[in-house]
Amino acid sequence: MPDKPIVYISPSHMDPDYTLEKAGLGPDVDLRVMQNPDRGYMNGADAREADAIMTWRTRIDAKAIDQLERCKLIVRLGVGYDFVDVEAAARQGIPVANVPDYCTNEVADHTFALLLAISRGLPAYIDSVKQDADRWEWSAAGRLFRMTGKTLGIIGLGRIGTAVALRAKAFGVDVAFYDPHTRDGMERSLGLRRLELDDLLAQSDYLTVHTPLTDETRGMVNSEFLAKLKHGAYLVNTSRGGVLDANALEVALREGRVAAAALDVMPTEPPDPELGLIKAWRAGEEWVKHRLIVTPHSAFYSEEGEVDMRVKATATVREVLDGLPARNVVNM
């Protein structure tokens, strides 16, 4: 039996010395770095003695979980927990926790920045001024429409979805949402409209997605979904790439059913260069030019948010090692 509790943590570019984690866990904990490449899979045999595991982007599958003999907790350093096989962990009696609130403001700000960029034609305006110093054309972005009075549809009214809703209301936007898991009365306290999904899609001038990646939401934004979306709507996804079918979005953009889209996440990251939508966008094809923005899964990031994430994840581990129940458990 080891003298100290053992905590395994996945490799991270944020701080190779794990200063915050070591300080939060204390000197009586043996912190070990997983010996695998970032975004790889955890070797369960290497972590067999772990009392707790903290993962950034290292995937923890059922095979690895089955080898854990002492693990009391797996913590995902982030909001999304699809990096961990949560059902396999539940079968082993291992709670899986996340850090759901460290980047609420950052993702909400990023979402609204993307929405403003595509609805105000910023990619076209910036490109116009950059390419031709003598050109000063207000019409370079084509037809634009006033945001005030339009309807923003939000799928998923959790912490981030709610923060986006409050920002939208400040812009005079009518905000509606679909979330079968949100308790009754939330719409009244926030001054929002609760709709069924089909009604939300039919009424939304702008649509933003804020759901975790689960069996229920995987591939949800597909051809059938986009066919029900109001013609000419703007689409933003800062949740998880697997929620959206990129091929279906390509068709919807080509046909004009979606006016423009902004994506911070992709099904595979970095995106497959042969993916039709990405290939056309990078080649500057006219049909997608200025109608797509892609950012590198960066909505979560700020210096303050990174510290919050690491400190809160570490505190959760420390509490469990001290015999307290885990916070923000997603699988038990």
N, C-alpha and C positions, 0 to 999 in steps of 0.2 A: 504494500500500500504506500503510495507516494506521501512524502512529508507534507507537501503543499497541494492544494487544489490546482488542477491543471486546466488552463483555458487555451484553446486553439483559436487563432485568428487568421483570416485569409490575407494573402499579400496585398499591400496597399501602396499606391503611389503618393498618398496624401502625407504620410509621415513615416518614413522607414524605421524610425526609432520608437514609434508607438508611445509617444510621451504622455498623451492624455489618457490612454488606456492603462498604462502602467500606474499612473498616479491614481486613477479611479479604482483600480482593483486592489492596490496596496502591495506591500512587500511580501505578504504571506501567500501570494498567488504566483504560480509558475506560468507565465505567458509565453506561448510558443507559436511561431509562425508556421502555417501550413507550407509544406514543401511541394508546391505545385504552381504552375503559371497562373497568372490572373485570368479569370474567366474560364478556368479549367474546372475539373471535377475534384472534389475532395477525396483523398485516399482514406477510406474508413479505417484501414489497418493502422495507418500512421496515427490516427486520432483515437484509437481504441480506449485509451485511458482518460480521455477528456472528460472533465466534469461539466464543461460548458464550451460552446463553440460560437464564435462571432464571425459572420461572413459578410464580406463586401460584395464581390461578384463571383466568388468561387461557388460552383453549384454543388449541392449536397443531395444526392439521389438516394433511392431506396437501398441500393447495394451498400452504400457507405453507412447509412443509418443503421442497417442491420448488424453492423460490426461494432457499434458503440455500446460499450458495456456499462458505463457509469454516468453517461451524459444526463444532466438535469435540465438543460436548456440549450436551444439554438436561437441566436439573435441575428436577425438580418439588419445590417447597418444601412437602413433606408426604409422606404415605405413599402414598395412592392416586395412580395415574398415568394414569387414564382421561381426563384433560384433554389428553393428548398422543397423537397417532396413532403409537404405538410401532412398528407394522409399517412405516409409511411412513418413519419415521426409520431403521429398520434397513436398508431398501432404499437409503437415501442413505448408509449407513455411519456414521450418527450415533448414538452411544450415548445412551440415556435413563436417567438415574439418579433415584432418589428418596431420601428421608431416612426410613428405615423404623423408627428406634428412638427418635425424639425424644419421642414421646407415649405410649409403651407403658404406663406407670403411669397416666397420666391417663385413657386410654380404658378400661383395665381397671377403674379405680376408678369411672368413670362407668357402665360396664356393670353393675357389681355394685350401684351405687346405684340404678339403674333396676330391677334385678331385685328388690332388697329393697323398693323402693317399691311395686311392683305385687303382690308376693307377700304383703306385710304390710298391704296396703290403705291405704297412706298418703294417696292422693288423697281417698278417701272420709272418712277420719278428719279430715283437715285441713279439708275442706269442711264437715263436720258442726259442728266447733267454731267455725268462722268465721261460719257462717250463723245459728247459734242459741246465744247465750251461756248459755242455761239448759239446753241439751242437753249431756249428758255421757255418751254412750252408747258403751260398748265394742263393741257389736254393729253400729255404723254401717257397718262394712265388709263385713258379711255373714260367710260362712264362710271362715275362714282355716286354713291347714295348716302344720304344722311343717316347716321346711326341712331340718333334720338327717335324714339317711337317705334323702332324695329323690335323684333322678338329674338332674344337669345335663348336657345334651348340648351339645357345642361343635362347630361346623362351622368348621374352619380352625384348626389348632394351630400358628400362627406365634408371633411374639413376644407379641402381644396375647392370643391364645387361650390360650397357656401361662400368662401372668400371671393371666388370669381363672381358669384351672384351679387355680392355687395358692391364690388367694383363696377359691375355693369349698371346697377341701379343709380350709381353716382353719375353715369353718362346718360341717364334718362331712357334707358333701355327697358322694355318689358321683358321680364325674366320668367321663364317657365322651366320645369324640370321633370325628369322621369327618374324615379328611384324606388323600386319596390321594397327596399330595406329601410327606408327612412320612416321614422315614426310619424303617426298622424299629428297634424297641427303645426309641423315645421313651416309649412307654406304660409300659415297665418301669422306666425311670429316674425317671419322675414319679409312678408309682403310679396310672396311669389305665387305662381300658379303651378299646381300639380296636375300633370297630364299623363294619360297613357302613352306608351311609346309611339304608336302610329300617329296619334294626334300631335304629339310634340314634333315629330319629323315633318308633318304636313304644314305646321305653323312657323317653323324656325327659319328666320333669315340668316341667322348664325347658329352654328352648333358646335359645342365643345364637349369632349369626352373625358370623364374623370372616374374611371372604374378600375378596380384591380383586375389582373388577368387571372380568370378562373375558368372552369369548364363552362360556366354559364356565359361568360363574356368573350371567350376566345373566338375570333373571327366574326364577332357580332356586326361590325360595320362592313357588310358584304354587299353584293349586288342587289339583293332584295331590299336590304335596309336603305341603300342609296336611292333606289327607285322610288321609295316612299318619301324621301327628303324633298322639301320644297324646292322647286326648280330655281336655280341660280343662287343657292345658299352657299355660305362660306363655312368651311369645316376646319376645326382645330383639334389636334390630338396631342396632349402632353401626358397621357396616362401610361399605357403600355403598347408597344408596337404590335403585339399579337392580337390586340382587339380589332385591328383594322386589316382588311384584305387590300393590299396595295394594288393588285391587278384590277380589282373592282373599282378602286378610286381612279386609276388611270382611265378606264372606260368612261366613268362619270365625268371626269374633266374633259376628255376628248369630245364628249357629246354635249358639254355645256350644262349638264344637270347640276354640277358643282362649279361655282364661279371661280373659286380659288381654295387652296388648302394650305395649312401650315402644320408641319409635323415635327415634334421634338423626339419622337421615338419611331423605330422601324422594327419589322418582324425579326430581322437579324441586324446586329450592330457591330461594326459599321455595315451599312446596307450593301446587299449583293449588287456589284456594279452591273450585272447583267439583268437586273430587275428592270422591266420595261419603263416604269415611271421614272426611276432614277437615271436610267440611261438616256432617256429623252430630255430630261431636265438638265443633265450635265452637258449634253450636246447643244443645248440652247434651241431646241426645236420650237418653232413658232407657236404651236398649239398649247405648249405648257409654259412658254416664256412669261415671266412675271406673274404666273398664276400658282406657283408653288414655292414655299419656303421650307427648308429642312435645317434644323439645328441639331447638334450632336448629343442628344439626351443630356442637355445642360440646364433644363428648367429648374432643377433642384438646387443648383449651385449658388452659394455665396460664402464668403469667408466665415460669417457668423453661423450660417446654417451647417457648415461642415463641423464646426466645433460642437454645436448643439447635438448633432447626430452622434458623434463619437462619445460625448459625455453621457448622453441619455442611454445609449446602448450599453456602455460600461456600467452605469449605475444599475441597470436592470440585471446584469450578470452578478454584480456584487451582492445585490439583495437576495438573489436566489442562493448564492453560495452561503449567505448568512441565515438561510432557512425561511426567508420570506417568500410569498407567492409572486410569480412573475407578472409584470404589467404588460398590457397590449398583446396578449396571447391571441393568435389567429386560428389555432387548430384544435383547441381542447374544449 
